[in-house]
Amino acid sequence: MALTAAPTSSLSHTTDVARAWSLLDALTDPEIPVVTLRELGILRDVRASATGLEVVITPTYSGCPAMGQIEDDVKALLQAHGLQGRVVTQLAPAWTTDWMSEAAKDKLRAYGIAPPHACASEKSGSANVVQFAARSAKPEVVHCPQCGSANTTETSHFGSTACKALYRCLACMEPFDYFKPY
């Protein structure tokens, strides 16, 4: 007589999803290790499927080199805790810096990265070129994360990563990254 596995209950799925959220809450971004994927808004969803869990992530921008590492980190974390699943990359709606939590912005500032201003896009992540062109005509005031001065200048539109710009504070003379709003 062959034994068959008992059907997985919805309670088990609910428990696995809750457990995965709890574990993933501590998983940090590989490029900014003081901020979690959830705080950045990259971690979009965890859901049960017939083959295990599906963890949904959205890249901060198209071609983000950290996405492969993020996927590997998510898979390794699930496996280390006995959870089966896969990572799904969801491109729409497009990620926006408006998805960052206030805690993420505070942590960025404490880490020495100026957090982004509010994005001109709607909360759904549906920005358009006209909005970005209109915003870029007026220079933004970016406060130094070291001393708080507004007397700063952009030295390069690209900083340590493509999603950041390099600034220098003219008050304390410290260079710093500014996480550009999307």
Secondary structure as UniProt FT lines:
FT   HELIX           10..24
FT   TURN            25..26
FT   TURN            33..34
FT   HELIX           37..40
FT   STRAND          43..49
FT   TURN            50..51
FT   STRAND          52..57
FT   TURN            62..63
FT   TURN            65..66
FT   HELIX           67..80
FT   TURN            81..82
FT   STRAND          85..89
FT   HELIX           97..99
FT   HELIX           102..111
FT   STRAND          113..114
FT   TURN            123..124
FT   HELIX           129..136
FT   TURN            145..147
FT   STRAND          152..156
FT   TURN            162..163
FT   STRAND          164..169
FT   TURN            170..172
FT   STRAND          175..179
//
